[in-house]
Amino acid sequence: MIRNPAVSGQFYPASPSQLKVMIESMVDEEAVKEEVIGMVSPHAGYIYSGWVAGAVMSKIKFKDTFIIMGPNHTGLGKPCSIMTEGAWKTPLGEVEIDSELGKSILATSSYLQEDYAAHQYEHSIEVQIPFLQYFKPDIKLVPIILAYSSGAVYKEIGREIAKAIKDLNKEVVIIASSDMTHYEPQESAQRKDMQAIEAILDLNEDELLRRIDELDISMCGYAPTVSLISAAKELGATSAELVKYQTSGDTTGDYSAVVGYAGIIIKEMSAVVKLAKKTIETYVKEGKTPQPEELTPEMRGRTGVFVSIHKFGALRGCIGTIEPNEKNVAEEIIKNAISSATRDPRFPPIAPTELKDLDYSVDVLTTPEPIDRQDQLDPKKYGVIVEAGMRRGLLLPDLEGVDSVDYQIDICRQKGDIAPDEPIKLYRFEVKRYK
């Protein structure tokens, strides 16, 4: 059975060439790819939500199969519907359904039913597929539509999906297709959406359901998102990251009644970030310095390390070393994590009550190399060190809002207390960023 496109020419171009050009303008080919278990991606017309979908798709390492769960906007079909055979067609070609996985999920589930009607005209899954095809034309798909039921059912469906994935030992990415608040003023929409996003980032599906109910958040894909969180935790997820948020007002200029769009990735925290997190939590709560239980391969060398702490997306601390002071990367992380939490002169020490709201990243540096021209720098790829005598200023690469070499150097001059007209030496370095 071929599921033909229902919103081609409406939500996105019907012309393959025009569709590719549009998607190309909305993705970041240079984005660092991350291993993810799942993600939340919006499903409006591409001119409204395409930049958010493009940003989140650009961040993931692609697997062979994608499970895409969407809400039911049409009212057709069974309440919890899955397709296990056939293919979905878009202007970029056909995507085969992963029948093995789909049938395993169906056999495992107490709630999903084989059904085509719910999928026939539903756009929430369809609009995700061209973005996936752009990056990897030979993906496979398992489409699931979730209509109204209870939170307990959505969570159980998530656990059943996870069981089927583990039983088959499949490499899968799970997508929850959802827009956020609908048709409210910008300020109201953002306020409500941040409440929902915060619950997703905490991987707390019960809190998400509670906030949707109590705050009357018109997030259409909350059911798929609850199932995603439930499945992701069963599959080892420990963290989530907001990649991009915007509203339809950012496209139209009309902020009186907007729709919100969020791109979120859900992943297992890397070992180096786990070490930084454990160090900070142990030190802040108990005043003790933990030791690493084991040295993973990325912890065994000696190099400079920066530990960054964010709270609700804003910087809360960042301290690091350009060159190694400790005997391995693990001990470098421990030392700099404590410094970031308690000794960054820009911020007060972190309090125990803040720990639940923090996100962490660790940058492991390459050895800085001297350069003699600014055109040898790239703010996305290279960090920069500016040196004048004994004074130095450093800036990490790929920071939000830093999009020019001149701006990089200006910030480094300020950090090193180096005057704008002073002669300087330049160094560049790269980082491996763990989140």
Buried (B, 14 or more C-beta within 10 A) or exposed (E): EEBEBBBBEEBBBEEBEEBBEBBEEBBEEEBBEBEBBBBBBBBBBBBBBBBBBBBBBBBBEBBBBBBBBBBBBBEBBBBBBBBBEBBBBBBBBBBBBBBBBBBBBBEBBEBBEEBBEBBEBBBBBBBBBBBBBBBEEEBBBBBBBBBEBEBEBBBBBBBBBBBBBEEBEBEBBBBBBBBBBBEBBBEEBBBBBBBBBBBBBBBBBEBBBEBBEEBEBBBBBBBBBBBBBBBBBBBEBBBBBBBBBBBBBBBEEEBEBBBBBBBBBBBBBBBBBBBBBBBBBBBBEEEEEBEBEEBBEBBEEBBBBBBBBBBEBEBBBBBBBBEBEBEBBBBBBBBBBBBBBBEBEEBEEBEEEBBEBBBBBBBBBBEBEEBEEEEEBBBEEBBBBBBBEEBBBBBBBBBEEBEEBEBBBBBBBEBBEBEEEEEBEBBBBBBBBBB
